């Protein structure tokens, strides 16, 4: 990614730790730069022999528009430097405020996908299944799950192509989602995976299976999404997920996420 061309995207997706680290580094760099200019400029401050630290702290006061009044510029060159640094400080404060607000207001889901995708039987029918959990436990409304399989195919001309095939789910929508949701795709004759997953083996033409969850977050009043990618190595046969729904002391259903990825054999 070209950071210079898409700086806003880079800063928005930067972690908080790295973001504040970058701000602190730029703050020191700018003040050290202007401190050197004030230090080497003749008669820059209202002190007889200002030290470099005097120039540095004067730069900090100017950049942050504090201005205690103890230190002040004396020469015309020093006033020009103060003008540029004060303008840079005001612009920097506005940009940082906007970026911080955007990072705080950006909706971010806490959707957990199971580590594995299972091939099992439900009501004596062969299905592909995985589960998702809402770790925030708030209500997501009008939630939709879209599952696609990336399959390598060979054209009549002998050209290999990767084609996305949407997998039909037993239930692909939910009016609200706050705890856990099991996703099932029937491996019947209509499934693009019916001939690729047989006899507890996965055909090499299956590249990956992707899951995309889209819903409306009532807390943010915005649409959120979460995605996960499964490789064929993540497919497990003849296993079931451990039950994770418990009832707490307040007689409310809760999810035990310590068991979220635990599997149990077929009885």
N, C-alpha and C positions, 0 to 999 in steps of 0.2 A: 504494500500500500504506500502511495506517495503521500507522506504526512503533510508536506507543504501545500498540496492541492486540496486536501480534505482534513484540515487541522481540527475543525469542529467535531467531526466524527471520531477522530483519534482521541480527543480530550473527553468526549462523552463516554466512550467505552473504556477509558483508562480506569484502573482500580483507584479507590479513594487513597490508598497508601501511596501509590505512585503519583497520583495527581497532586497531592499536597507536597510530596517530595520534589516534584517538578517546580511547583510554585516557590518553595523555599530556595531551591537552587537558583532560579531566575531572580528572585529578590536579592540574594547575596551577590550574584553576578552583576546586576545593574548597579547596585550601590557601590561595589568595589570599583567598577568602571568609572562612575562619576566621582568617587573619592579620589582616584588617581588624577582625574582632570582638575579637580579643585586643588589638589596638593601641588601639582606642578604649575598651575596658573599663578602668576605673581600677584600678591596682595588680594587673594581671593576672599579671605574671611576677615572679620573684624578682630583678629588676634594678631599679636606681634609676630610670633613664630608658631603658627598652627602645626600640630603634629598630624601624621597620617590618620590617626584615630579620630582627631577632631574633624577632619574632612569626611571621614566615613560616617560618623554620627550625624554630621550636618546633612550628608546625602540621604541618610535614612529619614531624617526629619522632613527634608524637602520632598522626597519621593512619596512619603505617606501623608504629606500636607499637614504635619503636626505644627511645626513652627513655634518653639518655646520662646523665641526672642533673644536667647542668650547668644546664639551664633547667627550671623547674617552675612550676606554677600557684600563685598566692598567695591570691587572693580566692575567695569562694564562687561568684561568677559565672564566673570562669575555670575552676573545677573542673567546673561544669555543662557549659561548652563542651567541655572535655576529654572528658567522659563521652560526649557526643553524637558528637564527632569520632572517638573511639576505636571506638565501636560502628559508625559508618559505615565506618571503615577495615577492620574485621574482616569486615563484610558484603560490602564491595567486593572484598576479597581472595578470599573464597569464591566470589563470582559470576564473577570474572575467571578463577579457576582452573578452574571448571566449563566456562566457555565455551571456553577454550583447549584443554582436554582433548577437548571435543566436536568442535572444529574439526580437531584432529589425528587423532582416531579415525574421522572421517567418511570412508567410502570414496569415492574419486574416480577415475574411469576416465580413461585417456589414449587414447581411441579417436579415430582420425582418419578422417574421411569424405572421399572424393574431392570435388573442387570441382564436377565435372560428372557428369551422368548421361547415359549413351550409348545411342543407338539403333544397333544393329549386327546382324550376322548371325553366329551360332554354329552350326556344323554345318548350314549352309544354312537356319537358322531365325531369324526376326526376333525379337530380344530387346531388353529394356531392361536396362541393367547399370550398376552402380557398384561401387566397392570400398571396403573399410574396412581399417584397419591398427591393430594394438595397439602403440602407441609404447612402452609399458612393457615389452613383451616377456616378461611373466610369463604363466603359464597361466591363461586363463579357461576354466572348464569348463561343460558343458551350456549352450552359448550359443544363443540364439534371435534371429532377425531377423524383424521385423514391418514390412512396407512397406504403406502405404496411400496412396491417391490421393484428393484432395479435388476433387470434380467438381461444377460448378454444373448443376443440373437445373431444369426448369420443370414444375410440376405441371399436371394437367388444368385446374385453376382459374386457371392463368397466374401462379402464385406461384413466384418464384425461391428455391430452397433449395440449400445446399451439403451434399453427402452424402459421407461417408467410405466408400471402397470398398477393401477389402483386396485386395492383389495377390498372387496365388499365385506362389511362388518355386520354381525348380528344386530348391533345397536351402535350407530355412529354419532348419535346426539343425546345430550342429557339436559333437562331443563335447568338443573343446578348441580354443582360439583363441589363438595366440601371435604370429603374424606378419601375414599378409594374407589377406583373404577376398574373393573375387569374388561378387557377388550378381547373379542373373539372374532376370528375369521374362519369360516367353514372351509375345510380342504375337500370340497366336493368336485364334481366334474366341471363346474363353471369357474373354478379357481385357477388363475394362471400358475399357481404353485403345485397343483395336484400331481403333475408328473415330475416335479423337481424335488419333492420331499416324499420319498417312498422307502419302505423297509428300513426305517431308522437311519436313513442317509440323506444328505443334501447334495443335489447336483451342483457341479462346479459353475454352471451358468448363472446361478443365483449370486449376485454380487452383494446386495445389501437389502435391508428392509428399513424404511424410515417411517417415523410416526410424528405427526404434527397435531398438536392440540391448540384450538383457538376458542377463546371465550371472552365474556365481558366481566371485568372485575368491578364489583360494586363499590369497593373502597376507593379506587382511582377514577371510577366512571370512564374507563377507557378499555379498549380491546387489548388483551394480552395473548401471548402465544408461547408455547414451549415445544421443543423438538428433540428427537433422539434418533440415533442411527444404530441399527443392529447389523452385525456381520453374520455370516453363516456359522461362524464359530460360536456365536451366542445362542444358537438354537439347541435346546435340550429336549430329549425324548422321554416320554413316559414318566413325567414328574408333575407334581401339583404344587401350587403356592401354599405356604402355611397361612392359616387364618390370622389376620392382623387387626380385626375389629374387636375391641373390648369395651366393656361398660365400666365407667369410673364410678366413684362414690357419689357423684351428683346425678347418677343414673343417665349419663350421656354417653353416646358412642364416641370412642376415640380410636386413633390408629396407633398401633405399636410398631414404630418404624424400625425398631431393632430386629424385627422378623420380616421386614418388607421383602427382602431378597432370599429368604430361606425357602428351600424346596423340600418336599417330602415325596417318597416313592408311591407308586400306585399300590393300593391295597390288594 
